[in-house]
Amino acid sequence: MATEIRVPALGESVAEATVARWLKAAGEPVARDEIICELETDKVALEVPAPAPTPPAASPATQAAVAAPTVFEPSTADVPLSPAVQRLVQEHGLDPAVIQGTGKDGRILKGDVLAHLETAPAPAAAVPAPALAADAIVTVAAADMGERERRVPMTRLRRRIAERLKDAQNTAAILTTFNEADMGAIMALRAEHRDIFEKKHGVRLGFMSFFVKACIVALKEIPEVNAEIEGNDLVYKNYYDIGVAVGTPQGLVVPVVRDADRLGFAEIEKIIGDLGLRARDGKLGLDEMTGGTFTVTNGGVYGSLLSTPILNPPQSAILGMHKIQERPMVVNGNVEVRPMMYLALSYDHRVIDGREAVTFLVRVKECLENPQRMLLDL
């Protein structure tokens, strides 16, 4: 008897989902609450548990009777491939059906693919081409040059990212203002207290907590940056839910640190670390990626020196962090080599005027260059 499996609640404004991966093969026994498939929406991936176990197995006599007209052969076609295995299979143009899987339920492991490549017959040696005259015209078939294009359907999440970013550009009056911050004070503070901080709190003291704290100081002084347009109204937020952009294999997601103004440095680092880890594993809930009032994105981790980030609607501003690079700077009349970072604030000019945007970014710069002021609430 078949069991109906219902799609779990997808969250507000989400009406469709795509089956991204089946985790169970046909006829495989399933326990209650065991994950059987993954769904992909335009915001997050969801795991679907079994609502009930599979019916008890038939008696040995019945099983023998059924097996006597019917012969079952294992097929790897119904067995999902991990991303690493799928990449190897595609790179070498292999047919998964001919690879012997040694994993659970016949799943193909990375080692199985490598072993198959080692035992596969080597390609025939190429015959040397005859020498060509200097003025000869050579025509090379496309097949001899390998695959020139690869067409892959966009995932629902990637389509949604594209739609939201384009909508932001089409709707908001986006402008970007720039500044730079001397990161020497924060780097010295981290170096001095790194070990004792990690020993006490069990988390590494990173840069992101300083930026979140600096942004909150500036948001409290310039409330327009923490506002958004709703119809014909401007809604000023008196709370500080800070989005932190995270790059994942599926695309960019922005989990939110709730009420960040009430958290200490260690709490912010722990929450960001947990959100980032679960974002990369596709384990975030929809409620963890909605409702932010301001976003911080760090292109510096990939080596970006300068960028103009795009707004995360319906928010009105986003701060871009970048790579720390030593540059010659004039300090008190002397040229010194200092660790500098370019800062970029993209904002919606419909909500925020240039004066407020520049003042906000200067305030962030001041907090980063004098982190003691944040600790002393100055």
KEKE-3310 file (N, C-alpha, C; in steps of 0.2 Angstrom, whole numbers, plus 5000, padded with zeros to 4 digits):
npx = (5004:5003:5011:5006:5015:5018:5022:5032:5029:5033:5036:5032:5026:5032:5029:5032:5042:5057:5061:5076:5085:5084:5085:5083:5081:5071:5060:5068:5069:5061:5062:5052:5052:5065:5076:5070:5071:5077:5071:5071:5069:5066:5074:5079:5086:5077:5074:5065:5056:5051:5034:5029:5034:5040:5029:5028:5040:5036:5031:5044:5040:5031:5040:5048:5040:5037:5049:5052:5045:5051:5066:5077:5088:5102:5103:5112:5107:5096:5102:5108:5121:5135:5141:5155:5158:5149:5155:5168:5163:5157:5168:5177:5169:5161:5150:5139:5132:5141:5150:5156:5148:5153:5148:5135:5120:5124:5129:5139:5156:5169:5181:5178:5176:5189:5196:5189:5194:5207:5207:5202:5203:5217:5218:5220:5236:5240:5242:5255:5254:5255:5269:5266:5264:5271:5262:5250:5232:5224:5211:5202:5192:5177:5175:5187:5193:5188:5175:5166:5156:5145:5129:5119:5105:5098:5097:5083:5086:5097:5090:5081:5090:5095:5084:5080:5092:5092:5079:5082:5091:5083:5073:5077:5086:5101:5116:5134:5145:5162:5176:5191:5199:5210:5216:5225:5224:5213:5219:5230:5224:5217:5227:5233:5224:5219:5221:5217:5204:5199:5201:5193:5180:5178:5178:5184:5191:5186:5186:5173:5164:5168:5165:5151:5148:5153:5144:5132:5133:5134:5122:5113:5115:5112:5098:5091:5098:5094:5082:5067:5057:5040:5026:5019:5026:5039:5048:5055:5067:5069:5077:5090:5094:5106:5111:5122:5131:5134:5144:5139:5140:5128:5124:5123:5118:5110:5110:5103:5108:5100:5094:5107:5113:5111:5120:5136:5154:5159:5147:5142:5152:5150:5137:5138:5147:5140:5129:5135:5141:5130:5124:5132:5130:5117:5107:5099:5085:5070:5066:5078:5084:5077:5070:5080:5088:5099:5114:5130:5143:5157:5169:5182:5187:5188:5198:5195:5198:5190:5173:5156:5143:5127:5111:5101:5086:5071:5080:5089:5102:5119:5134:5151:5164:5182:5198:5212:5226:5243:5248:5256:5254:5251:5255:5253:5262:5272:5277:5270:5269:5254:5241:5227:5210:5198:5182:5165:5149:5134:5118:5101:5096:5083:5079:5090:5100:5115:5123:5119:5123:5137:5141:5137:5147:5159:5158:5158:5171:5178:5175:5181:5194:5197:5194:5192:5183:5170:5169:5169:5157:5157)
npy = (4994:5011:5026:5042:5056:5072:5088:5098:5113:5127:5140:5158:5166:5157:5146:5135:5120:5111:5094:5090:5079:5062:5051:5038:5022:5013:5002:5001:4999:5010:5020:5028:5045:5045:5053:5055:5062:5077:5094:5108:5125:5142:5149:5140:5124:5109:5096:5081:5071:5053:5050:5038:5021:5009:4995:4980:4966:4953:4936:4922:4912:4919:4928:4920:4915:4926:4929:4919:4922:4933:4943:4953:4966:4975:4993:5006:5018:5023:5027:5040:5052:5058:5076:5076:5064:5065:5075:5070:5059:5067:5074:5064:5058:5047:5032:5030:5018:5007:5007:4999:5000:5002:5007:5011:5003:5001:5013:5024:5027:5040:5033:5022:5027:5031:5019:5013:5020:5017:5004:5004:5002:5009:5023:5021:5024:5039:5042:5049:5064:5068:5079:5096:5108:5124:5134:5127:5125:5122:5112:5109:5097:5100:5090:5085:5094:5093:5096:5110:5118:5118:5115:5118:5117:5131:5131:5132:5140:5148:5155:5162:5171:5178:5185:5193:5201:5208:5214:5222:5231:5237:5243:5251:5266:5265:5269:5271:5274:5277:5273:5271:5261:5260:5245:5242:5244:5235:5223:5222:5222:5210:5201:5202:5197:5185:5171:5170:5174:5164:5153:5155:5158:5148:5150:5158:5174:5184:5196:5199:5201:5214:5222:5221:5226:5239:5244:5244:5254:5265:5263:5266:5280:5285:5283:5282:5273:5261:5259:5256:5256:5255:5253:5269:5273:5276:5265:5265:5255:5250:5240:5229:5218:5210:5205:5193:5190:5174:5164:5149:5132:5131:5144:5162:5166:5174:5173:5179:5188:5190:5204:5210:5220:5217:5208:5201:5201:5188:5180:5185:5180:5166:5164:5168:5159:5147:5149:5151:5138:5130:5135:5132:5119:5118:5118:5128:5137:5144:5155:5160:5167:5178:5195:5203:5219:5226:5223:5215:5211:5201:5202:5202:5190:5182:5189:5201:5218:5229:5234:5236:5233:5225:5230:5221:5218:5220:5230:5245:5248:5241:5235:5234:5224:5222:5216:5216:5226:5230:5247:5262:5276:5292:5297:5307:5316:5308:5295:5279:5261:5254:5243:5242:5244:5245:5252:5250:5257:5253:5261:5265:5278:5284:5283:5286:5300:5308:5314:5307:5294:5296:5300:5290:5280:5285:5285:5271:5269:5276:5269:5256:5260:5264:5254:5253:5263:5257:5247:5255:5262:5274)
npz = (5000:4995:5003:5006:5003:5009:5004:5014:5024:5015:5018:5019:5004:4996:4984:4976:4973:4969:4966:4971:4974:4976:4989:4992:4985:4973:4981:4992:5010:5022:5036:5049:5049:5042:5031:5015:5003:4995:4993:4983:4985:4979:4989:4999:5003:5007:5018:5016:5027:5030:5032:5037:5041:5030:5025:5034:5030:5019:5022:5022:5013:5005:4999:4992:4983:4975:4971:4962:4947:4945:4943:4951:4947:4953:4951:4946:4942:4949:4960:4970:4966:4974:4975:4973:4966:4955:4949:4945:4937:4926:4922:4916:4907:4910:4912:4924:4926:4923:4933:4948:4963:4980:4991:5004:5000:4987:4983:4973:4977:4978:4978:4971:4958:4955:4955:4945:4934:4934:4931:4918:4901:4893:4882:4864:4856:4849:4832:4824:4815:4798:4792:4788:4775:4776:4771:4772:4775:4790:4796:4810:4818:4828:4837:4840:4848:4860:4872:4869:4874:4888:4893:4907:4916:4925:4943:4954:4965:4960:4949:4957:4964:4953:4949:4960:4962:4949:4950:4961:4955:4945:4953:4964:4967:4966:4973:4976:4989:4994:5005:5016:5028:5041:5046:5056:5071:5074:5070:5079:5091:5090:5089:5101:5110:5105:5108:5122:5121:5112:5120:5131:5126:5116:5102:5087:5087:5075:5061:5057:5068:5073:5062:5062:5074:5073:5062:5068:5078:5069:5063:5073:5074:5062:5057:5045:5036:5041:5037:5027:5011:5011:5002:5001:5012:5024:5033:5048:5057:5073:5078:5076:5065:5057:5041:5035:5021:5013:5004:4995:4988:4981:4978:4983:4999:5012:5028:5044:5058:5072:5082:5084:5091:5104:5107:5112:5107:5106:5105:5093:5084:5086:5082:5068:5063:5065:5057:5044:5042:5042:5031:5020:5020:5017:5026:5032:5038:5032:5039:5045:5035:5032:5034:5038:5042:5038:5028:5028:5017:5012:5001:5002:5006:4995:4989:4983:4979:4978:4976:4970:4980:4977:4982:4995:4994:5004:5010:5012:5012:5010:5016:5010:5013:5010:5003:5014:5012:5012:5011:5006:5017:5023:5039:5052:5045:5041:5030:5030:5030:5030:5035:5025:5021:5008:5009:5005:5003:4997:4993:4994:4985:4986:4999:5007:5008:5001:5011:5023:5019:5017:5030:5038:5033:5036:5050:5053:5048:5058:5070:5067:5066:5078:5089:5103:5106:5103:5112:5124:5122:5115)
capx = (5000:5007:5010:5006:5021:5016:5027:5032:5027:5039:5037:5028:5028:5036:5023:5034:5049:5059:5065:5083:5089:5081:5090:5081:5080:5064:5059:5072:5065:5062:5060:5048:5056:5071:5076:5070:5073:5078:5068:5075:5065:5070:5077:5083:5085:5073:5074:5058:5056:5046:5029:5028:5039:5038:5026:5033:5041:5031:5034:5049:5037:5029:5045:5051:5035:5037:5056:5052:5044:5054:5073:5079:5096:5103:5104:5115:5103:5092:5106:5110:5128:5137:5144:5162:5157:5146:5160:5173:5160:5157:5175:5180:5164:5159:5143:5139:5130:5146:5155:5154:5148:5155:5145:5129:5115:5127:5131:5146:5160:5174:5186:5175:5177:5196:5197:5187:5198:5214:5207:5199:5208:5221:5216:5225:5241:5239:5246:5258:5251:5261:5271:5262:5268:5270:5256:5244:5227:5222:5204:5201:5185:5176:5175:5194:5195:5184:5168:5167:5151:5141:5123:5116:5099:5099:5093:5078:5089:5101:5085:5079:5095:5096:5078:5081:5097:5089:5074:5085:5094:5077:5068:5080:5091:5107:5122:5139:5151:5168:5181:5195:5200:5217:5215:5230:5222:5210:5223:5234:5219:5215:5234:5235:5219:5216:5222:5213:5197:5196:5201:5187:5173:5178:5177:5190:5190:5187:5185:5166:5161:5170:5161:5144:5147:5154:5138:5126:5135:5132:5115:5109:5116:5109:5092:5089:5101:5091:5074:5065:5051:5034:5021:5021:5029:5046:5048:5062:5068:5072:5080:5096:5095:5111:5112:5129:5131:5138:5144:5139:5140:5122:5124:5124:5113:5111:5107:5102:5110:5095:5095:5114:5115:5111:5125:5143:5158:5159:5140:5141:5156:5147:5131:5140:5150:5135:5125:5139:5142:5124:5122:5136:5127:5110:5103:5096:5078:5068:5065:5084:5086:5072:5069:5086:5087:5105:5118:5137:5146:5164:5172:5189:5189:5190:5203:5192:5201:5185:5167:5150:5138:5120:5106:5097:5079:5069:5084:5091:5109:5123:5142:5155:5171:5187:5204:5217:5232:5247:5249:5260:5250:5254:5253:5257:5267:5277:5275:5271:5266:5248:5236:5221:5204:5193:5175:5160:5142:5129:5112:5095:5095:5076:5078:5096:5104:5122:5126:5118:5127:5144:5142:5137:5153:5164:5157:5160:5178:5181:5174:5186:5201:5197:5189:5190:5177:5164:5169:5167:5151:5159)
capy = (5000:5017:5031:5049:5061:5079:5093:5102:5120:5131:5147:5163:5168:5151:5141:5129:5117:5106:5088:5090:5073:5056:5047:5031:5018:5009:4995:5001:5000:5017:5020:5034:5051:5045:5058:5052:5066:5084:5099:5115:5131:5148:5152:5136:5117:5106:5088:5078:5064:5049:5051:5032:5016:5004:4990:4974:4962:4947:4930:4919:4908:4923:4931:4915:4914:4932:4929:4913:4924:4940:4943:4960:4967:4982:4998:5013:5023:5026:5028:5047:5053:5064:5081:5074:5058:5067:5079:5065:5056:5071:5076:5059:5056:5040:5030:5027:5011:5002:5007:4995:5004:4999:5011:5008:5002:5001:5019:5024:5032:5043:5028:5017:5030:5031:5012:5011:5024:5014:4997:5005:5001:5015:5025:5020:5029:5043:5041:5055:5067:5070:5085:5100:5113:5130:5138:5123:5127:5116:5112:5104:5096:5102:5084:5084:5099:5092:5099:5118:5121:5114:5118:5116:5121:5135:5129:5137:5145:5153:5159:5167:5176:5182:5189:5197:5206:5212:5218:5228:5236:5240:5247:5255:5271:5262:5273:5268:5278:5273:5275:5266:5260:5257:5240:5240:5243:5229:5217:5222:5219:5202:5197:5202:5194:5180:5165:5170:5174:5157:5148:5157:5157:5142:5153:5162:5181:5186:5203:5201:5204:5221:5226:5221:5231:5246:5245:5245:5260:5269:5263:5270:5287:5287:5278:5281:5267:5255:5260:5253:5259:5250:5257:5276:5275:5275:5261:5265:5249:5251:5234:5228:5211:5211:5200:5192:5186:5168:5160:5142:5129:5132:5151:5167:5166:5179:5172:5185:5188:5193:5208:5209:5225:5214:5202:5202:5199:5180:5178:5186:5176:5160:5164:5169:5153:5142:5151:5150:5131:5127:5138:5128:5112:5118:5117:5134:5137:5151:5160:5162:5171:5184:5200:5207:5226:5229:5217:5215:5206:5201:5200:5201:5183:5179:5193:5207:5224:5235:5232:5240:5228:5226:5229:5215:5220:5227:5234:5251:5249:5236:5237:5229:5223:5220:5213:5220:5226:5235:5253:5268:5281:5298:5297:5313:5319:5303:5289:5273:5256:5252:5238:5246:5240:5249:5250:5252:5257:5254:5263:5267:5286:5286:5283:5289:5306:5307:5316:5302:5289:5297:5301:5283:5276:5288:5283:5264:5269:5278:5263:5251:5262:5265:5249:5254:5267:5253:5244:5259:5265:5281)
capz = (5000:4995:5008:5003:5006:5007:5004:5020:5023:5012:5020:5016:4997:4992:4982:4972:4975:4964:4969:4969:4975:4979:4994:4993:4979:4973:4985:4998:5016:5025:5043:5050:5050:5039:5025:5008:4997:4996:4989:4982:4983:4977:4994:5003:5002:5012:5018:5017:5031:5028:5037:5040:5039:5025:5028:5036:5025:5018:5024:5018:5008:5000:4996:4988:4977:4971:4967:4957:4941:4945:4944:4952:4947:4956:4946:4949:4939:4954:4966:4969:4966:4978:4970:4971:4962:4949:4945:4942:4931:4921:4919:4912:4902:4912:4913:4931:4926:4923:4939:4953:4969:4986:4997:5006:4995:4981:4981:4970:4981:4974:4977:4966:4951:4954:4954:4938:4929:4934:4927:4912:4896:4891:4875:4859:4855:4843:4826:4822:4809:4793:4792:4784:4772:4780:4769:4772:4780:4794:4799:4816:4819:4835:4841:4842:4852:4866:4873:4869:4878:4893:4895:4913:4918:4931:4949:4956:4969:4956:4946:4961:4965:4947:4949:4966:4960:4944:4953:4965:4951:4942:4957:4969:4965:4969:4973:4980:4991:4996:5010:5017:5035:5043:5050:5061:5078:5075:5070:5085:5096:5089:5090:5108:5114:5101:5112:5128:5118:5110:5126:5136:5122:5111:5096:5085:5086:5068:5059:5056:5074:5073:5057:5064:5080:5070:5058:5073:5081:5064:5061:5078:5073:5055:5056:5038:5033:5044:5035:5020:5009:5011:4999:5001:5019:5026:5039:5052:5061:5079:5080:5071:5062:5052:5037:5033:5015:5013:4997:4995:4981:4977:4977:4988:5004:5017:5035:5048:5065:5075:5088:5085:5096:5111:5108:5113:5101:5106:5103:5086:5081:5086:5077:5061:5062:5064:5051:5038:5041:5040:5024:5015:5020:5014:5032:5035:5038:5028:5044:5046:5029:5030:5039:5040:5041:5035:5026:5027:5013:5013:4995:5003:5007:4989:4986:4980:4982:4978:4973:4972:4981:4976:4988:4997:4995:5004:5013:5009:5011:5011:5017:5007:5015:5005:5005:5018:5008:5014:5006:5009:5019:5026:5045:5055:5041:5039:5026:5034:5027:5034:5032:5023:5018:5005:5011:5000:5005:4992:4996:4990:4986:4987:5006:5010:5005:5001:5017:5028:5017:5019:5037:5040:5032:5040:5057:5053:5048:5065:5075:5065:5067:5086:5092:5110:5106:5103:5119:5129:5120:5114)
cpx = (5004:5006:5011:5011:5019:5022:5027:5030:5034:5040:5032:5031:5032:5030:5026:5041:5050:5063:5072:5087:5084:5086:5088:5079:5073:5065:5064:5068:5066:5059:5056:5053:5063:5070:5075:5071:5074:5074:5072:5070:5069:5074:5082:5082:5082:5074:5067:5059:5050:5040:5027:5033:5036:5034:5030:5034:5037:5035:5039:5046:5034:5034:5048:5047:5036:5044:5056:5050:5049:5062:5074:5087:5097:5105:5107:5111:5099:5096:5109:5118:5130:5140:5151:5162:5155:5151:5165:5170:5159:5163:5178:5175:5162:5152:5143:5136:5135:5151:5152:5154:5149:5152:5139:5124:5118:5129:5138:5150:5166:5180:5184:5177:5184:5198:5195:5192:5205:5213:5204:5204:5211:5219:5222:5230:5239:5244:5249:5256:5257:5262:5267:5266:5267:5264:5250:5239:5224:5215:5204:5194:5184:5176:5182:5197:5192:5178:5169:5162:5148:5135:5120:5110:5100:5094:5088:5081:5093:5096:5083:5084:5096:5090:5078:5086:5095:5084:5077:5088:5088:5073:5071:5085:5097:5113:5127:5144:5156:5172:5186:5197:5207:5215:5220:5228:5218:5214:5228:5230:5218:5222:5235:5230:5216:5216:5217:5206:5195:5196:5195:5180:5173:5176:5182:5187:5191:5186:5177:5162:5162:5166:5154:5143:5148:5147:5133:5127:5132:5125:5111:5110:5113:5104:5090:5092:5098:5083:5073:5058:5046:5028:5023:5024:5036:5046:5055:5062:5072:5075:5085:5097:5100:5112:5120:5129:5136:5138:5144:5139:5134:5121:5124:5118:5115:5107:5108:5104:5105:5097:5103:5117:5115:5116:5132:5147:5158:5152:5139:5145:5153:5141:5133:5143:5145:5131:5129:5140:5136:5121:5125:5133:5120:5105:5099:5089:5076:5068:5072:5087:5081:5072:5075:5085:5093:5110:5125:5139:5154:5167:5179:5192:5191:5196:5201:5195:5195:5179:5162:5144:5131:5116:5103:5090:5075:5074:5087:5098:5113:5131:5146:5162:5176:5193:5209:5223:5236:5249:5253:5255:5254:5251:5257:5263:5273:5274:5276:5267:5260:5244:5229:5216:5200:5186:5170:5153:5138:5122:5107:5094:5088:5075:5084:5099:5111:5125:5125:5123:5135:5146:5142:5144:5159:5164:5159:5168:5181:5180:5180:5193:5202:5192:5187:5184:5170:5164:5167:5161:5152:5157)
cpy = (5006:5022:5038:5053:5068:5083:5097:5109:5124:5138:5152:5165:5163:5146:5135:5127:5112:5100:5088:5084:5068:5052:5040:5028:5015:5003:4995:5002:5007:5017:5027:5039:5051:5049:5054:5056:5074:5089:5105:5120:5137:5151:5147:5129:5114:5099:5086:5071:5060:5049:5044:5027:5012:4998:4984:4970:4956:4941:4927:4916:4913:4926:4926:4914:4920:4932:4924:4916:4930:4940:4951:4960:4974:4986:5004:5019:5027:5028:5035:5047:5059:5069:5079:5069:5061:5071:5075:5061:5060:5073:5071:5055:5048:5038:5027:5020:5006:5002:5003:4999:5000:5002:5008:5008:5002:5008:5020:5029:5035:5038:5023:5020:5030:5024:5010:5014:5020:5007:4998:5005:5008:5016:5023:5025:5033:5042:5048:5058:5069:5077:5089:5106:5119:5134:5133:5126:5121:5117:5107:5104:5098:5096:5083:5089:5098:5096:5107:5121:5116:5117:5115:5120:5125:5132:5134:5142:5150:5157:5164:5173:5180:5187:5194:5203:5211:5217:5224:5233:5240:5245:5252:5260:5270:5267:5270:5273:5274:5277:5270:5266:5257:5252:5238:5239:5237:5223:5217:5219:5212:5198:5197:5198:5187:5173:5165:5170:5168:5152:5149:5156:5151:5144:5158:5169:5183:5194:5204:5204:5212:5225:5226:5226:5238:5248:5247:5252:5266:5269:5267:5278:5290:5282:5277:5275:5261:5255:5257:5256:5253:5254:5265:5278:5273:5271:5261:5259:5251:5245:5233:5221:5212:5204:5199:5187:5180:5165:5153:5139:5130:5140:5155:5167:5171:5178:5178:5184:5193:5197:5208:5215:5223:5209:5205:5200:5191:5178:5179:5181:5169:5159:5164:5162:5147:5143:5149:5142:5128:5129:5134:5121:5112:5117:5123:5134:5144:5156:5163:5166:5177:5189:5204:5215:5230:5223:5219:5210:5207:5198:5199:5194:5179:5183:5199:5213:5230:5232:5236:5234:5230:5225:5223:5217:5217:5232:5240:5252:5242:5238:5232:5229:5220:5217:5218:5220:5232:5241:5258:5273:5286:5298:5302:5316:5314:5298:5283:5268:5253:5247:5241:5242:5246:5247:5253:5252:5258:5256:5265:5275:5288:5287:5287:5294:5305:5309:5311:5296:5290:5297:5294:5279:5279:5286:5275:5264:5271:5273:5258:5253:5264:5260:5250:5258:5263:5249:5248:5263:5272:5283)
cpz = (5000:5000:5004:5006:5004:5008:5010:5019:5020:5014:5016:5009:4993:4990:4978:4974:4970:4968:4967:4969:4978:4983:4994:4986:4979:4977:4991:5005:5019:5032:5044:5052:5046:5033:5019:5002:4999:4991:4989:4980:4981:4983:4998:5001:5008:5012:5020:5021:5029:5034:5040:5038:5033:5028:5029:5030:5024:5021:5020:5012:5002:4996:4991:4982:4972:4967:4962:4950:4940:4946:4945:4951:4949:4950:4949:4946:4944:4960:4965:4970:4970:4973:4968:4965:4955:4945:4942:4936:4925:4917:4914:4907:4904:4912:4920:4931:4926:4928:4945:4960:4975:4992:4999:5001:4988:4978:4978:4974:4976:4973:4971:4959:4950:4952:4947:4933:4929:4930:4920:4907:4893:4883:4870:4858:4849:4838:4824:4815:4805:4793:4786:4781:4776:4778:4769:4777:4784:4797:4804:4817:4826:4840:4844:4847:4859:4867:4874:4873:4883:4895:4901:4915:4925:4937:4951:4961:4965:4952:4950:4963:4959:4947:4954:4964:4955:4946:4957:4961:4947:4946:4961:4965:4968:4968:4978:4982:4994:5001:5011:5025:5036:5048:5056:5068:5079:5075:5076:5091:5096:5091:5098:5112:5111:5105:5118:5126:5116:5115:5130:5132:5118:5104:5094:5085:5079:5067:5059:5062:5075:5068:5059:5069:5077:5066:5063:5076:5076:5062:5066:5077:5067:5054:5049:5034:5036:5042:5029:5018:5009:5008:4998:5008:5019:5033:5042:5057:5067:5082:5074:5070:5056:5048:5035:5027:5015:5006:4998:4988:4977:4975:4983:4992:5009:5024:5039:5055:5069:5081:5089:5090:5103:5112:5109:5107:5100:5103:5096:5082:5080:5082:5070:5059:5061:5058:5045:5037:5039:5033:5019:5015:5018:5020:5035:5034:5034:5033:5046:5041:5027:5036:5041:5038:5038:5033:5026:5022:5012:5006:4996:5004:5001:4985:4983:4983:4983:4974:4974:4973:4979:4982:4989:4999:5000:5008:5009:5008:5013:5011:5014:5010:5009:5008:5009:5014:5011:5009:5010:5011:5023:5033:5049:5052:5039:5034:5029:5029:5032:5031:5031:5020:5015:5008:5006:5003:4999:4995:4991:4991:4987:4995:5009:5006:5005:5008:5022:5026:5019:5026:5040:5039:5035:5048:5058:5053:5055:5070:5073:5067:5075:5089:5099:5111:5106:5109:5124:5127:5119:5107)
residu = (MET:ALA:THR:GLU:ILE:ARG:VAL:PRO:ALA:LEU:GLY:GLU:SER:VAL:ALA:GLU:ALA:THR:VAL:ALA:ARG:TRP:LEU:LYS:ALA:ALA:GLY:GLU:PRO:VAL:ALA:ARG:ASP:GLU:ILE:ILE:CYS:GLU:LEU:GLU:THR:ASP:LYS:VAL:ALA:LEU:GLU:VAL:PRO:ALA:PRO:ALA:PRO:THR:PRO:PRO:ALA:ALA:SER:PRO:ALA:THR:GLN:ALA:ALA:VAL:ALA:ALA:PRO:THR:VAL:PHE:GLU:PRO:SER:THR:ALA:ASP:VAL:PRO:LEU:SER:PRO:ALA:VAL:GLN:ARG:LEU:VAL:GLN:GLU:HIS:GLY:LEU:ASP:PRO:ALA:VAL:ILE:GLN:GLY:THR:GLY:LYS:ASP:GLY:ARG:ILE:LEU:LYS:GLY:ASP:VAL:LEU:ALA:HIS:LEU:GLU:THR:ALA:PRO:ALA:PRO:ALA:ALA:ALA:VAL:PRO:ALA:PRO:ALA:LEU:ALA:ALA:ASP:ALA:ILE:VAL:THR:VAL:ALA:ALA:ALA:ASP:MET:GLY:GLU:ARG:GLU:ARG:ARG:VAL:PRO:MET:THR:ARG:LEU:ARG:ARG:ARG:ILE:ALA:GLU:ARG:LEU:LYS:ASP:ALA:GLN:ASN:THR:ALA:ALA:ILE:LEU:THR:THR:PHE:ASN:GLU:ALA:ASP:MET:GLY:ALA:ILE:MET:ALA:LEU:ARG:ALA:GLU:HIS:ARG:ASP:ILE:PHE:GLU:LYS:LYS:HIS:GLY:VAL:ARG:LEU:GLY:PHE:MET:SER:PHE:PHE:VAL:LYS:ALA:CYS:ILE:VAL:ALA:LEU:LYS:GLU:ILE:PRO:GLU:VAL:ASN:ALA:GLU:ILE:GLU:GLY:ASN:ASP:LEU:VAL:TYR:LYS:ASN:TYR:TYR:ASP:ILE:GLY:VAL:ALA:VAL:GLY:THR:PRO:GLN:GLY:LEU:VAL:VAL:PRO:VAL:VAL:ARG:ASP:ALA:ASP:ARG:LEU:GLY:PHE:ALA:GLU:ILE:GLU:LYS:ILE:ILE:GLY:ASP:LEU:GLY:LEU:ARG:ALA:ARG:ASP:GLY:LYS:LEU:GLY:LEU:ASP:GLU:MET:THR:GLY:GLY:THR:PHE:THR:VAL:THR:ASN:GLY:GLY:VAL:TYR:GLY:SER:LEU:LEU:SER:THR:PRO:ILE:LEU:ASN:PRO:PRO:GLN:SER:ALA:ILE:LEU:GLY:MET:HIS:LYS:ILE:GLN:GLU:ARG:PRO:MET:VAL:VAL:ASN:GLY:ASN:VAL:GLU:VAL:ARG:PRO:MET:MET:TYR:LEU:ALA:LEU:SER:TYR:ASP:HIS:ARG:VAL:ILE:ASP:GLY:ARG:GLU:ALA:VAL:THR:PHE:LEU:VAL:ARG:VAL:LYS:GLU:CYS:LEU:GLU:ASN:PRO:GLN:ARG:MET:LEU:LEU:ASP:LEU)
# end
